[in-house]
C-alpha cells in the first residue's frame, strides 16, 4: 500500500469513529452486553466459592480470564456487524465499492475502527472485572495490554472480513457469528491461556508459545484478509 492508500485507510477509520461517537449505537450495545455478561457470571458463581484447583483463589478468580474474553468477543460481534450494516442502512456500500484506489485501504480502515472500539471496551471492562472478581490486574497491566492488543487485532481482522462477506445477505445477523466463531477458536484459546499465564505467573515458560500463536494468527489473517477483501466486497 502506498502513502495515499494509508491516508484513505485513515479517512475510512476516522469516518466510522466519528459516526460512532455521534450515534454511539454499537458501543452502547457492546458495553451493555459485556457488562451484563460479567455481572451475570459474577452473581451465578458467587464471590466466595472455592476453586476446584488447589490454591487460595476463588472460582471467579480462576475463571476470570476466560469470562473476560467471552464478554469481549461476544460483544465485539456487535461492533464488526455494525461496520458494514451502517453502510447498507445509509446506502453508502456501493459508494465504498467505487472508492478510488486500492480496496485494501478500505479493509485496513475498517479494521482500525473496529480495533479502536474494542480497545475502548476492554479499557472500560477491565476495572469491572478487577473489582467484581477480586483480581489483581494493575501490577500486570503492561503485559495484559500487550496480550489484549494482539487478541484485539486478530478479532477485528477476522470479524471485518466475515462482516464484509455477510453484509449483503438477508440473514447476516445469524450467519456472522455462525461463520466467525469457529475461525476464532485458536485466537480465543491463545488469548485466554496467555491472560491466565500473565495473571498467575509463567512458571513453565509457556507464555511465549501462546504469544507466538497470537502473532501468527494476526499476521496470517491480516495478509489473507487484505488480499481477498476486494473479491469479498465484489460478491
C-alpha positions in Angstrom: 0.0 0.0 0.0 1.2 3.5 -0.9 1.1 6.5 1.4 -2.0 7.7 -0.4 -3.7 4.3 0.4 -2.8 4.7 4.1 -4.4 8.2 4.0 -7.5 6.6 2.5 -7.5 3.9 5.2 -7.3 6.6 7.9 -10.1 8.5 6.3 -12.4 5.4 6.4 -11.4 4.7 10.0 -12.0 8.3 11.0 -15.4 8.4 9.3 -16.5 5.3 11.2 -15.2 6.5 14.6 -16.8 10.0 14.2 -20.1 8.4 13.2 -19.9 6.1 16.2 -19.0 9.0 18.5 -22.1 10.8 17.4 -24.6 7.9 17.4 -22.9 5.6 19.9 -25.1 2.8 18.6 -22.5 0.0 18.5 -20.5 1.0 21.6 -23.5 1.4 23.9 -24.8 -2.1 22.9 -21.3 -3.6 23.3 -20.7 -2.1 26.7 -24.2 -3.0 28.0 -23.9 -6.6 26.7 -20.4 -7.1 28.1 -21.3 -5.6 31.5 -24.3 -7.9 31.7 -22.2 -11.0 30.9 -19.6 -10.1 33.6 -22.3 -9.3 36.2 -24.3 -12.4 35.5 -21.3 -14.7 35.8 -20.3 -12.9 39.0 -23.7 -13.4 40.5 -24.1 -17.0 39.3 -20.7 -18.3 40.5 -20.6 -16.2 43.7 -17.6 -14.3 45.1 -16.6 -16.9 47.8 -17.0 -20.2 46.0 -13.7 -22.1 46.2 -11.9 -23.1 43.1 -11.7 -26.8 42.1 -7.9 -26.3 41.7 -5.7 -26.4 44.8 -4.9 -22.9 45.9 -6.3 -19.9 47.7 -8.1 -18.3 44.7 -11.8 -18.4 44.4 -13.7 -19.9 41.4 -14.3 -16.4 40.0 -10.7 -15.5 40.2 -9.8 -18.8 38.5 -12.2 -18.3 35.6 -11.7 -14.5 35.3 -9.5 -14.6 32.1 -12.0 -16.8 30.2 -15.0 -14.8 31.4 -13.4 -11.5 30.4 -12.7 -12.7 26.8 -16.1 -14.3 26.5 -17.6 -10.9 27.3 -15.2 -9.0 24.9 -15.6 -11.4 21.9 -19.4 -11.8 22.1 -19.8 -8.0 22.5 -17.3 -7.5 19.7 -19.6 -9.2 17.2 -21.9 -6.3 17.5 -19.1 -3.9 16.6 -17.9 -5.8 13.5 -21.5 -6.3 12.3 -22.3 -2.6 12.5 -19.2 -1.7 10.5 -21.0 -2.7 7.3 -24.6 -2.7 8.4 -24.3 1.0 8.8 -23.1 1.3 5.2 -26.1 -0.6 4.0 -28.6 1.4 6.1 -27.1 4.6 4.8 -26.9 3.4 1.2 -23.2 4.0 1.0 -22.0 0.5 0.4 -22.0 1.0 -3.4 -20.1 4.2 -2.9 -17.4 2.4 -0.9 -17.2 -0.2 -3.7 -16.5 2.7 -6.2 -14.0 4.3 -3.8 -10.9 5.2 -5.8 -7.6 3.5 -5.1 -6.7 0.1 -3.6 -9.6 -1.5 -1.8 -7.2 -2.8 0.8 -7.3 0.7 2.2 -11.0 0.2 3.0 -10.3 -3.1 4.7 -7.5 -1.6 6.8 -9.6 1.4 7.7 -12.5 -0.8 8.9 -10.1 -3.0 10.9 -8.6 0.1 12.6 -12.0 1.4 13.5 -13.1 -1.9 15.0 -9.9 -2.2 16.9 -10.4 1.2 18.4 -13.9 0.3 19.6 -12.8 -3.0 21.1 -9.8 -1.4 22.9 -12.1 1.2 24.5 -14.5 -1.6 25.5 -11.6 -3.5 27.1 -10.4 -0.4 29.0 -13.9 0.1 30.4 -14.4 -3.6 31.2 -11.1 -4.4 33.0 -11.8 -2.3 36.1 -15.2 -4.0 36.4 -13.6 -7.5 36.2 -10.9 -6.5 38.7 -13.5 -5.3 41.3 -16.2 -7.9 40.9 -13.9 -10.8 40.6 -11.2 -9.6 43.1 -8.4 -10.0 40.5 -5.2 -8.0 40.8 -4.8 -6.6 37.3 -2.9 -3.4 38.0 0.6 -4.9 38.7 0.4 -6.9 35.5 -1.2 -4.2 33.3 1.6 -3.7 30.7 1.7 -7.5 29.9 -2.1 -7.6 29.8 -2.3 -4.7 27.5 0.1 -6.5 25.1 -1.9 -9.7 25.1 -5.2 -7.7 24.7 -3.8 -5.7 21.7 -2.7 -8.9 19.9 -6.1 -10.6 20.5 -8.0 -7.4 19.5 -6.2 -7.1 16.2 -6.9 -10.7 15.3 -10.5 -10.5 16.2 -11.1 -7.2 14.4 -9.3 -8.6 11.3 -11.3 -11.8 11.0 -14.5 -10.1 12.1 -14.2 -7.3 9.5 -13.6 -9.9 6.7 -16.6 -12.0 7.7 -18.8 -8.9 8.2 -18.0 -7.9 4.6 -18.8 -11.4 3.4 -22.2 -11.4 5.1 -23.1 -7.7 4.7 -25.5 -8.1 1.8 -27.1 -11.3 3.0 -30.6 -11.3 4.4 -29.7 -13.4 7.5 -26.4 -11.7 8.2 -27.1 -11.2 11.9 -27.4 -15.0 12.3 -24.7 -16.1 9.8 -22.0 -13.7 11.0 -21.4 -15.4 14.5 -22.0 -18.9 13.0 -19.2 -18.3 10.5 -17.0 -16.2 12.7 -16.6 -18.1 16.0 -15.3 -21.4 14.5 -12.5 -19.4 12.9 -11.7 -17.7 16.2 -11.1 -20.9 18.2 -7.2 -20.6 18.0 -7.4 -16.9 18.9 -9.8 -17.4 21.9 -7.6 -20.3 23.2 -4.4 -18.3 22.9 -5.9 -15.1 24.4 -7.3 -17.0 27.4 -4.2 -19.0 28.1 -1.9 -16.0 27.7 -4.0 -13.9 30.0 -4.1 -16.7 32.6 -0.3 -17.1 32.5 0.2 -13.3 32.9 -2.1 -13.2 35.9 -0.8 -16.4 37.6 2.8 -16.4 36.6 4.6 -18.3 33.8 6.3 -21.0 35.8 6.9 -23.3 32.9 7.8 -20.7 30.2 4.6 -21.3 28.2 3.7 -17.7 27.6 6.0 -17.2 24.6 4.2 -20.1 22.8 0.8 -18.5 23.1 2.1 -15.1 22.2 3.6 -16.6 19.1 0.3 -18.2 18.2 -1.4 -14.8 18.6 1.1 -13.0 16.4 1.0 -15.8 13.8 -2.9 -15.6 13.8 -2.8 -11.9 13.3 -0.3 -11.9 10.5 -2.0 -14.7 8.6 -5.4 -13.1 8.6 -4.1 -9.6 8.0 -2.4 -10.9 4.9 -5.3 -13.1 3.8 -8.0 -10.5 4.7 -6.4 -7.6 2.9 -5.6 -9.7 -0.2 -9.1 -11.2 -0.6 -11.1 -8.2 0.5 -11.5 -6.9 -3.0 -13.2 -10.1 -4.1 -15.3 -10.3 -1.0 -16.6 -6.8 -1.5 -17.5 -7.6 -5.1 -19.5 -10.6 -4.1 
